[in-house]
């Protein structure tokens, strides 16, 4: 799911497993090495992935942490 969200945000790509277990879980294995390598090379070559990842990083840094939010909710004496 995280890979799908990263891909949808334009910051990377998702690799679909070559073989899916019967329980439909997403597990990458030895058969996926070439797919992973291709995906990494693609992401490194596309400046748009880097730019989008940097934007997401800035957004995440600007977002309050749980600790900051709790501190804002606590009564001040």
C-alpha positions as CSV (number, residue, x, y, z in Angstrom):
1,X,0.0,0.0,0.0
2,X,2.8,2.4,0.8
3,X,4.4,1.8,-2.6
4,X,1.1,2.6,-4.3
5,X,0.7,5.8,-2.4
6,X,4.3,6.9,-3.3
7,X,3.6,6.1,-6.9
8,X,0.3,8.0,-6.9
9,X,2.1,11.0,-5.3
10,X,4.6,10.9,-8.2
11,X,7.6,10.3,-6.0
12,X,8.4,6.8,-7.1
13,X,7.1,3.6,-8.6
14,X,5.6,0.4,-7.3
15,X,6.9,-3.0,-8.1
16,X,4.3,-5.7,-8.5
17,X,5.5,-9.2,-7.4
18,X,6.2,-11.7,-10.2
19,X,4.6,-14.4,-8.1
20,X,1.7,-13.9,-5.7
21,X,1.1,-16.3,-2.9
22,X,-2.3,-18.0,-2.6
23,X,-3.2,-15.6,0.3
24,X,-2.8,-12.6,-2.1
25,X,-0.3,-11.0,0.2
26,X,2.3,-8.7,-1.5
27,X,5.6,-10.4,-1.2
28,X,8.7,-9.6,-3.3
29,X,11.1,-12.5,-3.9
30,X,14.1,-13.5,-5.9
31,X,12.1,-13.5,-9.1
32,X,11.5,-9.7,-8.6
33,X,15.2,-8.6,-8.5
34,X,15.2,-7.4,-12.1
35,X,11.9,-5.6,-11.7
36,X,13.2,-3.9,-8.6
37,X,16.5,-2.9,-10.4
38,X,14.5,-1.5,-13.3
39,X,12.2,0.5,-10.9
40,X,15.2,2.0,-9.0
41,X,16.9,3.0,-12.3
42,X,13.7,4.6,-13.6
43,X,13.2,6.6,-10.4
44,X,16.9,7.7,-10.4
45,X,16.6,8.8,-14.0
46,X,13.4,10.8,-13.7
47,X,13.9,14.3,-12.2
48,X,10.2,14.6,-11.6
49,X,10.4,11.7,-9.0
50,X,13.1,13.5,-7.1
51,X,11.3,16.9,-7.3
52,X,8.0,15.3,-6.0
53,X,9.8,13.4,-3.3
54,X,11.5,16.7,-2.1
55,X,8.0,18.4,-2.0
56,X,6.6,15.5,0.0
57,X,9.6,15.7,2.4
58,X,9.0,19.5,2.9
59,X,5.3,18.9,3.6
60,X,6.1,16.1,6.1
61,X,8.6,18.4,7.9
62,X,6.1,21.2,8.1
63,X,3.4,18.9,9.6
64,X,3.1,18.9,13.4
65,X,4.2,15.7,15.2
66,X,1.9,13.8,17.5
67,X,3.8,15.2,20.5
68,X,3.4,18.8,19.2
69,X,-0.4,18.2,18.8
70,X,-0.8,16.7,22.2
71,X,1.2,19.6,23.7
72,X,-1.2,22.1,22.0
73,X,-4.2,20.3,23.5
74,X,-2.9,20.1,27.1
75,X,-4.2,22.9,29.4
76,X,-1.6,25.5,30.3
77,X,-1.4,26.6,33.9
